[in-house]
């Protein structure tokens, strides 16, 4: 059957129907890749796949990034386990962010598969950084062009992180959270050629050459602007649902509104390339 591409909101992302991750032809893969580049976010439903099939599908998009902070699914180092148990209060990803901006070469994106979902809640919000850039004034675009920002993982995954402490056994290798990275504030997407805003509330510390105090007012404005309703989409999960997002042009936010219920997601991240 032909893949159907369906818009699900005016914000960001499309749902692809008639897709079986375990049996994607080369022709259908090209359709999916085009949709991914154009929209920056694709959703699938009803994917009954094994971990091996999840990995095999991911490998067709690029080299897999083995996350150094997240626990791994037993027997499958390529799959990060994103779990919130019934008795846990703090969730993983409960704030606007884009993954791996703290790396010198950030990840392309992640393929997140729902294995267990709460009966109510646990949705994920996504926001489009193409639209965030497009919606800026010409004066603001000119100001940001040529600026860089410093990103880090230290305050999230490091030894002194209150967040990591609250996560207890859900994060590891805190001693590895020492890397900082500098990226352009406005990037040109390597596949689409479109410009996107590339800062985020979780990992961006300050503008290069500016203090954190000087940076805060402008960063706060950009964060508020980026998450305007017209830029966002809310995705409701079912077991077997998949979200595959492009870290270079989207943010995401895992809602933590299902206390007392368990949620288990399996995430495979694809390596990316340098940002310019």
N, C-alpha and C positions, 0 to 999 in steps of 0.2 A: 504493500500500500504506500501511496505517496505521503511524505511527511507534510503535515498541516502546521502552519505557523499562525498562532493565535495571540493577539494582543490581550493582555489581562488587566491593563490599567493605562492611564495616560502618563505614568511616571517612567518606569524602566522595566525591561524584560518582556520576553514572550514565552508562551508555552508551546512545546512541540508535541504534537499528537502523532500517533502511529509510529512510535519509536520503541524498539526493544534493544536496550543497551547491550545485551548478550549477542545480538545478531544484527549488527549495523553494516550494511554494504558500504563499499568505498564511495559509491555515488551519494548515498544518504549521508555519509560522514562529511562530504564536501558541503552538502546543504546545511548541515548542523554547524560547520565551521563558519560558513558565511553568515548564518543567523547570529552566531556568537560574536563575531567581529562587528556586525552591524548594530546589535542591541546591547552587547556587553553582559547579558544575563539571559540564560535559558532555563526553563523548567520542564521536567518530565514527570509523568505520573505512572503509577502501577508497575514499577520496575522490580521484578522478582529475580534478583541476581545474587550469585554467590560472591564472596570476597574475591575469588580468582577472576570472575567475570568483571567485577568492579575495577580491578587492577588492569585487566587486559584492555578494557575500554579507555581507561585513563592513559595508558601507554600509547594509544593511537594519537594522542594530542601532544605528547612530548615526554621528556624525562620527568620522573616522579621525584618530588622533594620529600625526603623523610624528615618530618618535623622533629626538632631536637628538644622541644619543651612539652609536647603533648604525649600522654600515654598512647600506646599502640595496641591495636587489636591483636589478641593472642595468636601468634603464628603468622602475622602479616605486618611486617614492619612498615610497609608502604601506606598502611591505613591508620590514620589517627583516630582515636576513640574520644568522642565528645559526649560525655555522659553527665547527667545530673540525677543523682539518686533521690529517693523520696525524702530522706532526712537532711538533704543539703539545701542551703538557703541561697548561696551565691551561684550564679550560672556562669558558664564560659561564653564570652562574647557579648556580655550584657551592656553594650555601649557602642556608639557609632565608631567604626574603624574600617580600615582595609588591611588585610593580612600582609605581613612580611615587608612593610615599607621600611622597617628597620634594617633590612638587608641591603648590602651594596647592589646586588642584583635581585630585585623583588620577584616574587613568584608571579607567574602568569595569572593563575586563578585556582579555584578549588571546586571539586565535584563532591557535593555533600549529599549523602543518602540517608534517609530516615529509616531507622530500624525499629524504634519504639517511640511512640508519641503519646502525650497526655490526652485525655478525652476532650479537654478544653484548654486552649492557650498554647504557648510555645511557638507562636508565629515568628517569622523573621521579616524585618524591614530592610529594604534596599533603597539606595539613593544613587542617582545618575550624576557623575561628575562631568560628563559632556554638557548636560543641561545646566549644571552649576556654573560652568565656565561661560556658556552662551548667555546666561542671564545676568552676567556682570556688566557694568557700564564700560564704555570704551576707555574712560579714564582709569578705572580700576584694572582693566586688562593690561593697559600700558604700564601701570605701576608694578604689577606682578610679573610681567615678562622680564626675564633675566634674573629674577630673584630665586634663591635657593632656600631650602629649609632643612633643618637637622632633625633626624628621626632616630629613635632609640627603643630598645627593648628592656633596658635596665630597670625602669620604674614599674614595669608590668611583670616580667618574668624573673627579675634579679633577686639577689639575697635579701635586699632591704625592702622589697615590695610588700605592702600590706595586702594587695590583691593576691599575689602568689601565696602568701601565708594563709589567706582565707580559703584558698583552693586546696590546701594541704597536699594530699597524695595525687591530685589531678594534674599537677605540673611537675616537671623534673629538670635536672641539669641547670639549676639556677646560676651556677658558676659560669655557664656559657653565655649568659645574658650580658655580654660586655661590648657588643658591637654597636656602633653608631653609623649612620649613613647620611649622606647629603644628596638631595634630589631637587630638581627644578620644581618650583611651585606650580608652574604650568608646563605640562608635558605634551608632546605630540605622540599620540598612540602609534606604535610601530606598524600595526596592520591597517587600521582605519584611516590614519592620517589626520584624525580630528584632534583638536586640543581639549584637554581635560584638566580640571583642578586636581592637584596632587598634594594635599595635606590632609590630615585626619586627626580627630580629637584624642585618639588613644596613643599614638606613637610619635606625633610631631611635637618637638620640644620648643623650637623657636626658629625664626628666620636666621639664615647665616649672616653673621656680622651684627645681629641685633641681640639684645638681652631678652630673656624670657618675659620680663616685665614690659618691655617695649613692644614685643611681639603679640602679647595677649589680646589687646583690643582688636587688632586686625584679624588675628586668627579666630577670635570669637565671632566676629562678623561673618567671616567666610564659612564657619561651621553652621551658623544660623541660616545663612543664605543657601547652603548646600542641601539642607534638609527641609526646605520649603515643600509643602504638600505636593505641589505639581511636579516635583522631582522624584517622588518616592512611590514605592510599591510595597504592599503588605502581602506576604505569602503564607497561606495556611497549609500546614503539613499533614500528610497521611503516611502511614507505613508504605514504603516503596516510592515516595516522592523524592525527586532529585532537584537540587538547585546547583547550577554551574555558573559561577560568576567570574568576571574579569576584574582582577584586583586593580588594574591600571585605570579603570574608568567607573568603578562603583565602590560604594561603602555598604556595609551591612550591620545589623543590630539584632541580636537574638533576644527576644522579649522574655522576661522572667516573671511570668504571670500564672504559674502552674505549681505553686507550692504544695508539697505533699504528694506529687506525682513524679514518675520516672520518665526521662527522655534520653534516648540513645541515638546518636548520629555517627555515621562513619564518613570521614573526610579524607580525600586524596587530593594533594596539592601538586600542581604542575609547575615545573621550573620555568622562569621567564628569561628576559634579556635586559640589557641596560636601558635606562630611561633617559630620554633627551627632550 
